Amino acid sequence: MNTAAYLRQVVTVLAQEIGVRSYRHAEKLEEAARYISEQFASFGYQVVRQPLYFFGNIYYNIIAEHTGAASPETILVIGAHYDTVCTTPGADDNASGIAGLLALARALATAQSSRTVRFVAFALEEPPASRTDSMGSYHYARSLKMKRENVEGMICLEMIGYFCDETDSQRYPLPLMSSKYPTTGNYIAMVGNTNSRAFTRGIAKNFQGAVDLPVVTLNAPALVIGIDFSDHWAFARFGYRALMVTDTAFYRNPHYHAPTDLPETLEYGRMAKVVDGLAAASS
Protein backbone atom coordinates (compact mmCIF):
# COMPACT_ATOMS: atom_id res chain seq x y z
CA MET A 1 0.00 0.00 0.00
CA ASN A 2 1.46 3.37 -0.96
CA THR A 3 1.72 6.20 1.57
CA ALA A 4 -1.30 8.17 0.38
CA ALA A 5 -3.53 5.09 0.55
CA TYR A 6 -2.24 4.22 4.01
CA LEU A 7 -2.90 7.76 5.27
CA ARG A 8 -6.46 7.59 3.96
CA GLN A 9 -6.95 4.21 5.65
CA VAL A 10 -5.81 5.48 9.06
CA VAL A 11 -7.90 8.66 8.86
CA THR A 12 -10.96 6.64 7.85
CA VAL A 13 -10.59 4.24 10.78
CA LEU A 14 -10.14 7.01 13.34
CA ALA A 15 -12.60 9.61 12.06
CA GLN A 16 -15.24 7.42 10.45
CA GLU A 17 -15.18 3.99 12.08
CA ILE A 18 -14.29 5.15 15.60
CA GLY A 19 -15.54 8.72 15.37
CA VAL A 20 -15.59 11.35 18.11
CA ARG A 21 -12.68 10.77 20.50
CA SER A 22 -13.10 13.36 23.24
CA TYR A 23 -12.16 12.93 26.91
CA ARG A 24 -15.87 12.37 27.52
CA HIS A 25 -15.70 9.28 25.30
CA ALA A 26 -13.05 7.28 27.16
CA GLU A 27 -14.09 4.06 25.44
CA LYS A 28 -13.52 5.64 22.00
CA LEU A 29 -10.11 6.92 23.06
CA GLU A 30 -9.23 3.43 24.25
CA GLU A 31 -10.39 2.00 20.92
CA ALA A 32 -8.17 4.51 19.13
CA ALA A 33 -5.25 3.71 21.46
CA ARG A 34 -5.58 -0.01 20.68
CA TYR A 35 -5.65 0.67 16.95
CA ILE A 36 -2.55 2.90 17.11
CA SER A 37 -0.74 0.30 19.24
CA GLU A 38 -1.60 -2.44 16.76
CA GLN A 39 -0.29 -0.36 13.87
CA PHE A 40 3.02 0.31 15.61
CA ALA A 41 3.35 -3.39 16.48
CA SER A 42 2.63 -4.39 12.88
CA PHE A 43 5.74 -2.44 11.81
CA GLY A 44 7.84 -4.39 14.31
CA TYR A 45 7.99 -1.87 17.17
CA GLN A 46 7.76 -2.60 20.87
CA VAL A 47 4.86 -0.53 22.20
CA VAL A 48 4.75 1.20 25.58
CA ARG A 49 1.59 2.70 27.09
CA GLN A 50 2.11 5.58 29.52
CA PRO A 51 -0.98 6.07 31.73
CA LEU A 52 -2.41 9.40 32.85
CA TYR A 53 -5.50 10.23 34.84
CA PHE A 54 -8.10 12.90 34.13
CA PHE A 55 -11.58 13.45 35.54
CA GLY A 56 -11.64 9.98 37.08
CA ASN A 57 -10.64 8.11 33.90
CA ILE A 58 -7.37 6.61 32.72
CA TYR A 59 -5.94 7.52 29.32
CA TYR A 60 -2.71 6.52 27.59
CA ASN A 61 0.15 7.94 25.60
CA ILE A 62 1.27 5.33 23.06
CA ILE A 63 5.03 5.16 22.47
CA ALA A 64 7.22 3.36 19.92
CA GLU A 65 10.94 3.79 19.30
CA HIS A 66 13.35 3.42 16.38
CA THR A 67 16.87 3.20 17.84
CA GLY A 68 19.53 5.27 16.15
CA ALA A 69 22.67 3.69 14.72
CA ALA A 70 25.29 6.39 15.29
CA SER A 71 23.90 8.36 18.26
CA PRO A 72 21.24 6.23 19.96
CA GLU A 73 21.35 8.40 23.09
CA THR A 74 20.13 11.42 21.10
CA ILE A 75 16.34 11.45 20.79
CA LEU A 76 14.06 13.14 18.30
CA VAL A 77 10.44 12.99 19.45
CA ILE A 78 7.70 13.00 16.81
CA GLY A 79 4.22 13.24 18.25
CA ALA A 80 0.55 13.82 17.48
CA HIS A 81 -2.62 13.78 19.57
CA TYR A 82 -5.40 11.32 18.93
CA ASP A 83 -8.24 12.93 20.87
CA THR A 84 -10.87 15.32 19.48
CA VAL A 85 -13.34 17.81 20.85
CA CYS A 86 -16.86 16.44 21.29
CA THR A 87 -18.26 18.26 18.23
CA THR A 88 -16.23 16.53 15.52
CA PRO A 89 -14.98 13.19 14.19
CA GLY A 90 -11.66 14.99 13.71
CA ALA A 91 -10.36 13.86 10.33
CA ASP A 92 -7.91 16.74 10.07
CA ASP A 93 -7.85 17.48 13.81
CA ASN A 94 -6.12 15.23 14.41
CA ALA A 95 -6.54 11.90 12.66
CA SER A 96 -4.35 13.43 9.95
CA GLY A 97 -1.53 13.96 12.46
CA ILE A 98 -1.82 10.40 13.78
CA ALA A 99 -1.90 9.06 10.23
CA GLY A 100 1.28 11.01 9.50
CA LEU A 101 2.89 9.70 12.69
CA LEU A 102 2.09 6.09 11.83
CA ALA A 103 3.18 6.53 8.21
CA LEU A 104 6.50 7.96 9.42
CA ALA A 105 6.94 5.02 11.79
CA ARG A 106 6.21 2.66 8.90
CA ALA A 107 8.70 4.42 6.62
CA LEU A 108 11.51 4.52 9.18
CA ALA A 109 11.01 0.99 10.53
CA THR A 110 13.40 -0.49 7.98
CA ALA A 111 15.56 2.61 7.44
CA GLN A 112 18.78 3.59 9.18
CA SER A 113 18.64 6.65 11.40
CA SER A 114 21.62 8.30 13.06
CA ARG A 115 19.61 9.38 16.10
CA THR A 116 16.83 7.59 17.98
CA VAL A 117 13.37 8.58 16.79
CA ARG A 118 10.59 8.18 19.31
CA PHE A 119 7.01 8.19 18.03
CA VAL A 120 4.35 9.22 20.55
CA ALA A 121 0.57 9.36 20.14
CA PHE A 122 -0.69 11.70 22.84
CA ALA A 123 -3.99 11.63 24.70
CA LEU A 124 -5.71 14.81 25.92
CA GLU A 125 -4.53 17.70 23.77
CA GLU A 126 -7.95 19.28 23.35
CA PRO A 127 -9.84 21.45 25.90
CA PRO A 128 -10.22 21.34 28.84
CA ALA A 129 -6.74 19.79 29.06
CA SER A 130 -5.25 22.05 26.39
CA ARG A 131 -2.19 24.06 27.47
CA THR A 132 -2.32 22.69 31.04
CA ASP A 133 -0.35 20.08 32.96
CA SER A 134 -3.17 17.59 32.23
CA MET A 135 -2.11 17.19 28.59
CA GLY A 136 -0.72 13.82 27.59
CA SER A 137 2.25 15.58 26.02
CA TYR A 138 2.96 17.45 29.26
CA HIS A 139 3.08 14.13 31.15
CA TYR A 140 5.44 12.71 28.58
CA ALA A 141 7.73 15.75 28.33
CA ARG A 142 7.95 15.88 32.12
CA SER A 143 8.95 12.20 32.22
CA LEU A 144 11.76 12.90 29.74
CA LYS A 145 13.00 15.76 31.89
CA MET A 146 12.90 13.66 35.04
CA LYS A 147 14.95 10.94 33.31
CA ARG A 148 17.35 13.58 31.92
CA GLU A 149 17.09 12.13 28.46
CA ASN A 150 19.00 13.84 25.66
CA VAL A 151 16.18 15.27 23.54
CA GLU A 152 17.39 16.97 20.36
CA GLY A 153 13.94 18.35 19.64
CA MET A 154 10.26 17.60 19.16
CA ILE A 155 8.15 17.63 15.98
CA CYS A 156 4.40 17.93 16.54
CA LEU A 157 2.03 16.86 13.76
CA GLU A 158 -1.10 18.99 14.14
CA MET A 159 -3.57 18.97 11.25
CA ILE A 160 -1.57 18.15 8.11
CA GLY A 161 -4.26 17.23 5.58
CA TYR A 162 -6.20 20.29 4.40
CA PHE A 163 -4.93 22.22 1.38
CA CYS A 164 -6.62 24.75 -0.89
CA ASP A 165 -5.39 26.27 -4.15
CA GLU A 166 -7.92 29.12 -4.18
CA THR A 167 -6.71 32.70 -3.85
CA ASP A 168 -7.30 34.21 -0.37
CA SER A 169 -7.91 30.76 1.15
CA GLN A 170 -5.21 31.42 3.76
CA ARG A 171 -5.69 33.75 6.74
CA TYR A 172 -3.32 34.86 9.51
CA PRO A 173 -3.57 36.01 13.14
CA LEU A 174 -2.15 39.47 12.34
CA PRO A 175 -3.34 41.54 9.32
CA LEU A 176 0.15 42.56 8.20
CA MET A 177 1.20 38.93 7.86
CA SER A 178 -0.77 38.64 4.61
CA SER A 179 1.71 41.00 2.95
CA LYS A 180 4.64 38.74 3.85
CA TYR A 181 3.18 35.22 3.71
CA PRO A 182 1.19 33.40 0.98
CA THR A 183 -2.55 34.02 0.73
CA THR A 184 -3.17 30.63 -0.89
CA GLY A 185 -3.42 27.67 1.47
CA ASN A 186 -1.35 25.23 -0.57
CA TYR A 187 1.66 24.89 1.75
CA ILE A 188 2.62 23.21 5.00
CA ALA A 189 3.75 25.40 7.90
CA MET A 190 6.42 24.76 10.52
CA VAL A 191 6.03 27.03 13.52
CA GLY A 192 7.40 27.33 17.03
CA ASN A 193 8.70 29.70 19.65
CA THR A 194 11.73 31.94 19.24
CA ASN A 195 14.04 29.52 21.07
CA SER A 196 13.30 26.86 18.45
CA ARG A 197 14.21 28.98 15.42
CA ALA A 198 17.39 27.10 14.45
CA PHE A 199 15.69 23.73 14.96
CA THR A 200 12.74 24.78 12.79
CA ARG A 201 14.97 26.07 10.00
CA GLY A 202 17.05 22.88 10.02
CA ILE A 203 14.03 20.60 9.74
CA ALA A 204 12.49 22.82 7.05
CA LYS A 205 15.71 22.86 5.00
CA ASN A 206 16.00 19.06 5.00
CA PHE A 207 12.28 18.74 4.26
CA GLN A 208 12.54 21.06 1.25
CA GLY A 209 15.49 19.10 -0.07
CA ALA A 210 13.33 15.98 -0.30
CA VAL A 211 9.91 17.07 -1.63
CA ASP A 212 8.40 19.85 -3.73
CA LEU A 213 5.64 20.81 -1.27
CA PRO A 214 5.97 24.52 -0.31
CA VAL A 215 6.98 25.20 3.31
CA VAL A 216 6.45 28.34 5.38
CA THR A 217 8.28 28.76 8.70
CA LEU A 218 7.51 31.09 11.60
CA ASN A 219 9.07 31.34 15.04
CA ALA A 220 7.45 33.94 17.22
CA PRO A 221 6.24 34.67 20.78
CA ALA A 222 2.99 33.19 22.08
CA LEU A 223 1.15 36.47 21.47
CA VAL A 224 0.77 35.27 17.86
CA ILE A 225 -2.50 33.41 18.34
CA GLY A 226 -2.23 29.71 17.53
CA ILE A 227 1.54 29.44 17.42
CA ASP A 228 1.63 27.26 20.55
CA PHE A 229 -1.81 25.64 20.28
CA SER A 230 -0.67 22.00 20.36
CA ASP A 231 1.62 19.46 21.99
CA HIS A 232 4.83 21.31 21.15
CA TRP A 233 3.73 23.80 23.83
CA ALA A 234 4.31 21.16 26.52
CA PHE A 235 7.83 20.41 25.31
CA ALA A 236 8.70 24.09 25.20
CA ARG A 237 7.57 24.36 28.83
CA PHE A 238 10.38 21.97 29.76
CA GLY A 239 12.97 23.83 27.71
CA TYR A 240 13.00 21.53 24.70
CA ARG A 241 13.20 22.82 21.15
CA ALA A 242 9.91 22.05 19.45
CA LEU A 243 7.98 22.87 16.31
CA MET A 244 4.50 22.23 14.96
CA VAL A 245 3.93 20.94 11.43
CA THR A 246 0.47 22.15 10.42
CA ASP A 247 -1.90 23.16 7.66
CA THR A 248 -2.62 26.15 9.97
CA ALA A 249 -5.92 24.79 11.32
CA PHE A 250 -8.62 27.46 11.69
CA TYR A 251 -6.64 29.92 9.58
CA ARG A 252 -7.39 27.71 6.57
CA ASN A 253 -9.68 24.77 7.26
CA PRO A 254 -13.39 25.75 7.43
CA HIS A 255 -14.23 22.39 9.05
CA TYR A 256 -12.15 23.03 12.19
CA HIS A 257 -13.85 21.46 15.25
CA ALA A 258 -17.01 20.91 13.18
CA PRO A 259 -19.05 17.79 12.32
CA THR A 260 -17.89 18.30 8.73
CA ASP A 261 -14.22 17.52 9.52
CA LEU A 262 -14.49 14.30 7.52
CA PRO A 263 -12.00 12.06 5.68
CA GLU A 264 -13.19 13.18 2.24
CA THR A 265 -12.17 16.80 2.93
CA LEU A 266 -8.46 15.93 3.07
CA GLU A 267 -5.89 15.64 0.31
CA TYR A 268 -3.83 12.51 0.80
CA GLY A 269 -1.35 13.10 -2.00
CA ARG A 270 0.00 16.25 -0.39
CA MET A 271 -0.20 14.62 3.03
CA ALA A 272 2.10 11.90 1.67
CA LYS A 273 4.59 14.59 0.67
CA VAL A 274 4.54 15.87 4.25
CA VAL A 275 5.42 12.36 5.42
CA ASP A 276 8.17 11.93 2.81
CA GLY A 277 9.71 15.28 3.69
CA LEU A 278 9.66 14.59 7.41
CA ALA A 279 11.11 11.11 6.88
CA ALA A 280 14.06 12.70 5.11
CA ALA A 281 14.43 15.35 7.83
CA SER A 282 14.22 12.79 10.66
CA SER A 283 16.74 10.18 9.54
Order of alpha helices (4+ residues) and beta strands (2+ residues): alpha-alpha-beta-beta-beta-alpha-beta-alpha-beta-beta-alpha-beta-alpha-beta-alpha
